[in-house]
Amino acid sequence: MFEYKVDYTISEIFGEHLKHYSFCVEDNEYVLDVINSKNSDFLRVSFTLSGKGTGIYNTGNSFKVFSVVFNILKEIMSNTGKSKLSFSSSLQLKSRLKLYDRFCSSMVNKKKAVEWSFEDDNKYREYEIAF
C-alpha cells in the first residue's frame, strides 16, 4: 500500500483555499477536493468517483486508489505545513468504514502518520489523521 502512483491534474478553485485533484485508476476517474482553511491546522478532504459522487462501490481498486490519494495528500501537507487532515463517512456504509479504518491503521503502522482517531455522531463517522 502507498506505492502505486499515477499522474493527476490539479485545478485551483478559490485560490489556495480549495484545490480539485483528478486522476484515473483503470477505467475510473476519481476526484479529490482539499479544503485548506487558514484558521486551522487541518486539511478537509472530500473524495468522489467522477459522475457518481461519494457512491464508490466495487471498483476493485481500493488499495491503488488510496495509495494515490495518500501520495497527493502527503505532497499537499508538506507544501501547506498542515499537520492533520479530516474526512467523514456515513455510518450506514459498513464496508467503507472498515476500509477507512484499515487505511488509517495502515498509515500509522507503516509510520506514514503519527496517530488517527474517529468520532461517531448519529449519521457520520468523522476521521482525523495526524502527521
N, C-alpha and C positions, 0 to 999 in steps of 0.2 A: 504494500500500500504506500502511497505518496510518491511513487517513482514514475508513474505514467504522465507524459507531457504531450500537449498538443498546442498548436497556435491558437491564439484568441484575439478578438478585436475589442477595442475599448471605445466607448462613446461617452464623452463627458456631458452630463446633464446638470444644469445649475452649478457650473464651475466645479470646485473641489468638493462640494457637499454631496453630490450623488454621481457615481460612476456606474455605467452599464457595461458589463463584460459579456461577450457571447463566444461560444465555442461549440465544436461538434465532436461527438464521440460516436463512431459508427454512423448511423443514419439520423441521429437525433441532434437537434440544435438546443443547447442549454443557455440560460440567461442567468447571470449573477449580478444583482444590484447591491451596491455597497454604499451605505449612508455614513458619511463622516461628519459628525457633529463637532463643532469647535468647543462646545461646552461639556464634553465628556471624553473619558479615555477609552470609550467603547466604539467599535465599528458595528453597525447594524447590518445584517446580511439577509437578503431575500433571494431565493433560488427557485427557478421555474424551468419548465420544459416549454420551449417556444411553441405557441399555439394551443397549449394545454394547461397553462397556469401551473399551480403547485401540484396538480394531479399527475405525479410522475410514478408510474407503476410498471413493473415487469419489463424494463428495458434490458435487464441482464448485465448492466454495465456499472453498477453502483460503485465498485472499487475504483474503476478507471475515472469515473466522474468525480468522486470525492478526492482522488489524487489531483486532478486538475484544479478543482475548487481550492484545495489546500494550498497548492503552489501559487495560485493567484492571490489568495489571502495573505500568504507569507510575504509576498512581494509588496502588497499594499501596506501591511503592518510595518514593514521595515521603512517604507517611504513616508509614512504618516507619523511614526513614533507612537502609535496607539499600542496598548498592551492587552486589550481584551476585545472579544467580539461576542455578539449575541444573535440568536435566531430562535425561532419557535416552530412548533408543530402541533397539529390538532391531536388531542388525546384519543380521538377515535381511530387514528391511524396507527394501530399497534405495531405493524411491521416496520413502519417508518421510525417510530420511537425506538424500536430495537436497533435499527440501523444507525440512527443518530447516537444512541448510547455506545454502540460498538466503535463508531468513528471517533467520538470524544475520548473514550477509554484508550483506543489505539494511539491517539496523538500523545497522550500522557505516557503510556507505556514505552513508546518509541522516543521519548524525550523531545517531541516536537512542540509540546505545550507543558506548562507547569501544573495546571490543575483545571478541572471542569466541574460544573455543578448544574443543577436544574431545579426549577420550582414549578409545581403544577397549580393551576387555578381551576375553575370549573370547566374550561374548554381547551386550554392550551398548556403545553409544556414549554417553558422558556429556558433555553440553554445559555450558559455563559462559559467561555473558554478564556483562560488567562495564559499569556505567553511570557 
